[in-house]
């Protein structure tokens, strides 16, 4: 999962690419690009303000220097440390846990550049190390020991150099409290980023589901309608010389079917189209009759539960379409019951083209989405059988 998928200008709040320790590591912005992302720039803004506290360390370095050259070198080391602090977080956010530990260790080691001037007074810079530990969002089992260990080390060095007194508690307390505060802040930001990433994924899934719905509905609509139009057009072509009046009737029905299919496609794209089992039975009777197939249809749809009638309509539509396309049957029987729907014929039986059709795949998705079960095979009429348990 990506740690953060927000685009510039979206919403409020920090857009720092901090990943939660529970999220699998994925390099989001490889170096050196990671140093100039929007999240990195946001970090620089807040971190630069924190660097103002290094002024007191710079004053201590100048006071401890024996020459201008020594003071200049000490100030240069402080600048190096400040720059390392600024880039530590953006670099750490591109690394897994082991890499982040190296970043924190390197920053800690850089504080010892000031040891010739400050001695164990370098503990004043360890607050910055604790901040980076917090912003690395390590697991708590690692965060606590690192921060408390940093505070205890500062307390021990102060006790050794200054002796025990209440005054030596302030610096360790500052290190631990600020570091833990930043650790909590880092986790809050990581959670926000993870929620945004999850929201973006859900939006993508919703779009994919809607695309699938529209594609499935359009296939089912056009597949059925075009099949019936083809059958009726062929019938009209055979009747045009034998029975012109009947041919004109069939052509008029073809026009009606075409207009209805167009309206159904528009409604499907708009997401408002509905299918009824009674309407599909009426359409099936007309289509089967035009194809010269005897239709054995139920006289009522009352046996189908009301909340399953739309699904039953889709089953009837796809089943009859397959009979018209693949079966070469003379009889088609549709059975409706409280537990399921079956469309069977006496045709050639299961074929590879029928069993693997896109329409049946889409119908299976519909059925399984509501907890139903679809089976295809040879029925008791000797031909193809499509059964759906509602």
N, C-alpha and C positions, 0 to 999 in steps of 0.2 A: 504494500500500500504506500502511496506517496504521502509524504508528511504534510504537504500543503498544496492545494491546487488553485488557490485564489489568484485572480488576475489583478494587476494594478488598478487601483481605484475602486475596488469592491469593498463595500462595508467599512466598518470601523475596527479599531483594535490592531495590535501588532501583527505584522505579516512575516514574522521571523520563522525560518524553516527549521524549527526545533522539532525533532521527532521523539515520540514517547518511547521508553525502553521496551514497551510491549509490542512496538511496531517493528517489523522486519526492516533491517537497514537497506536503504536504497540511496545511492549517491544522487542528490537532487541537482546540485549545481557544481560541477567539477571546477577545481582551481585552474586559472586564477579568476574565472568568472564569478565564483562564489563571493569574492571580496567586494563585488560591486552590484550585488543584487539589491532590490528594494529593502529586503530584510536586513542585509548587512549595513546599509546606510542608516536604517532606523536604529540599529544597535550602536553605531558610531555616535549618533546624536546623544543618547543617554550616557554611554560610556565616557564620552569626552568630558561631560560635566563631573563625573566621578573622579577624573584625573586631577581635578583642582586640589585634591587632598595630597597630591605628590609635591605640592609647593613646600609643605613643611619639611618633607624629606630632603628636598633640594636645599633648603636653608641649613639643615643639619649637615649636609655634605659640604657646603661652602664653609661653615664654621669649623669643620674638622679638617679642612684642607690646609696644607702648609705652603701652597703656592698657587698662583693663578692657573698654571698648567694642571695641577692636581684638581682644582675646583672645576675646571673646564671638562676634564676627563670624567669626573663624577657626574656632572650635569649631563654629559653625553650618554653615560650609562643609564641615567634616569629616563632620558628620551627614548633610548632603545627599549627599556622595559615598558614604557608607556605605549609605544608602537606595537610591541608584542602583545600587550594586554588588549589593545583594540582589535587586532586581527585574530586573536585566539578563538573567540566565539565563532565567527564565520567559518574559520578553518575547521573547528571541532564539529560543526554541524554537517560537514561533508564526510565525516569519518565514522566508523563503527566504534564501539565502546573502547576497544584496545587503543585505537588511534586517539581518542579523546583523552585517555589517561596519559599518553605521551605529550599531548598539548599541555595538560595541567602540570606535568612533571617538568617540562621545559620552562614554563613560566616561573615555577617555583625555583628552578636552578638559576634563572636570570637574576633573582633577587640577591644572590650571593655576589654579584658583580659589585654591589655596594658595601660588601663586608669590610674592605679596608678602611672605609670612612666611618661606617655606622656600627660595626661589630654586630652584636645580636639585636641591635636596633633595627635591623632589616625586617624584623617581625612586623614592623609597621606597614610593610608592603604586602604582607601575606593576606591581608583582607582582599586584595585584588585577585590573588590566587583562589581564595574561597569563592569569590563571585563567579569566576570561570568554572569552578567545580559545580556550582549550583546551576549555571546556564548550560552545562553539558548534559543535564538531565540523566544522570546515571541512575540505575536502580537504587532504591532507598538503602538496601543492604550494603551498598558501596558508598553512597553519598554520606550517610551518617559517620562512618569511620573516618572518611577523608577529612570532613569538616571538623569533627571533634578532635581528630589527631592533630590537625593544624593548630587548633586552639590550645590543646595541651602542650604542644611543642613550644608555642609562644609563651605559655605560662611557665614552663620549665626553664627556658632560657632567661626569662625575666627574673625568676627566683635565684638562678645561679649567679647572674651578674649584679643584681640589685639587692638580693636578700628578700626574705619573705615579708610582705606587708599587704594591706588591703589595696594599695595603689596599683599593684601589678596585675590585679584582676581585670582592670578596665580593657586593656588591649585584647586579651583573649576573648572577653565577652563581646567586644565589637566584632572581632573576626567571626566568631561562631554565629552571632545573631544576624549580621548582615548576610553571611553566606547562606544560612538557612532560609532567610527571607528571599534571597535570589533563587534558591532551589525551589521554593514553593512557587515563585513567580514563573520560573522556567517550566514547571510542570503544568501550571495553569495555561500558559501559552501553548505548550505541546498538546494539551487536551483540546484547546480551541482549534488548533491546526488539524488535529485528527478528526474532530467533528466536522470541520469544513470539508476535509477530504472525503469523509463518509457521505456527507450531504451531496457532494459533487458526484460520487459514484452512484448514489441512489437516483440522482437526476438522470445520469447516463443510462442506468438500467430502465428507468421509466420511459425514456425516449426509445430505447431498443424494444421494450415491450409494446409500445404504441406502434412502432414501425412494423413489428411482427403481426400485431392485430390487423393493421390496415392491409398488409400484404396478404395475410391469410383470408381476410374477408373479401378482398377484391378478387383473389383467385377463386374462391368458392362461388362468388356472385357471377363473375364472367365465365368461369368454367361451366357452370350449370346453364346459364342463359345462352351462351354461344353454342353449346351442345344442342339445346332445344331449337335454337334458331336454325342450326344446320339441318336437323332432322325435318323441321317444317319446310325449309326451303327446298330440300330434296323432294319432299312430298308434293309441294306446289309445282315443282318442275315436272313431275310425272303426271300431274292432273291438268296441266295447262291446256292440253289438247283433248283430254278425255272428259273432264268436268271443269270448265273454266270458272264456273261460279264457286265451286269448292276451292279451286286454286286461289281465287281472289280472297276468299275467307282466310286461307292459310297465310297468304302474304300479309293480310291485315293483322293477323295475330303475330307474325314475325315483327312487323313494325311496332306493335304494342310491346312485345317482349324487349325489343331493342331500347325503346324509350324507358321501359321499366328498369332495365339493367343500368342505363345511364343515370337514372334517378337514384338507384341503389348505390352506385359507385360514389355519387356526390354525397349521399347521406353517410356512407361508410367513412369517407374522408373526414366528414364533419363529426364523426363519432356518435351519431344519433340513430343509426339504423337498427331496427329490431327484426327478428325472424320469429314467425309463429309456425307451430307444427300444422295447424289447420290450413294455413296459406300454402305451405309446402306440399301438403297432400293434394290440394286442388291443382297446383302447378304440376305435380307428378302425374296426376290422372291425364291432364292434357298432353304432357310430353310423351308419356308411354303410349297413349292412343295414337298420336301422330307417327310414332315409330312402329306401329303395328304390334305392340306388346300388350298382352292381356294383363290388366292391373287388378290385383286383389288387395283392396285397401280397406282399412277399418272404417266403420261408419261414424265413429266418434273418437274424440281425443281425450275424453274424460278420464281414461285410465292413467294418463300421464300426470304426475304431480305438477301443479301450477308452476313451481319454481324450476322445473326441468323441461318445460315445453319449448323454450327457445333452443336449448341444446338438442332436444328431439327434432326440432325443425332443421337444424344443421345436419343431423344424422340422415334424415330423410333426403335432404337436398343432395348431399354427397353420395349417398347410396344409390339414388336414382340416376345421378350423373354417371356413375360407374357402370350401371346396367346399360344405359344408352350407349356408352362409349365402347365397352369391352366385352359385353356378355354374349351377344348374338342370341339372346333369349327370346322365348315366345310368351313367357309368363314371369311376372314380377309380383312378389307378395311382400307387403309391408305389415308388420305386426307391432302394435303398441301395447305396452303393459306398464304396471306401476314400477316394475323393476328394470325395464329395459326396452330397447327398440331393436327390431331386426328387419333387414331388407335382404330378401333371398330371391334367386331366380333359377331358371332351369337351363341356363346357358352353358358355356364352355367351362365354367368353373374358375378357380383361382389361376391367374396368369401373372407372370413377372411384372408386366407393365401395370396391371391393376393393383397388385399388392404394394408396389413401390411408388404409387402415384403421389404427387405433391399434395393433392387434395386429402388423401387419407392420412398423410403425415400431419397436415394442419388440423384435421379432425381429431386425431389422437391427442394432439396438444390441448385442444379444447376440452376433451373428455377428461384427461388426466388432471387438468387444472382445477376441476371441480370434484376430484376424487373418484371419478368413474373409471370404467375398464372397457377397452375396446378389443374385440377379437375378430379376425377375418379367417375364412376358410371355406370348405365345401359344405353346403347346407343340405337339408333333407329333400329339396327339390332337385338336387343333382348338380346345381351350378354354384355360383358364388354366393357367399353369405357374409353379411356385415352385421355384427351384433354389438350393441353398446349397453353395458349395465349402468344404469343411472344411479 
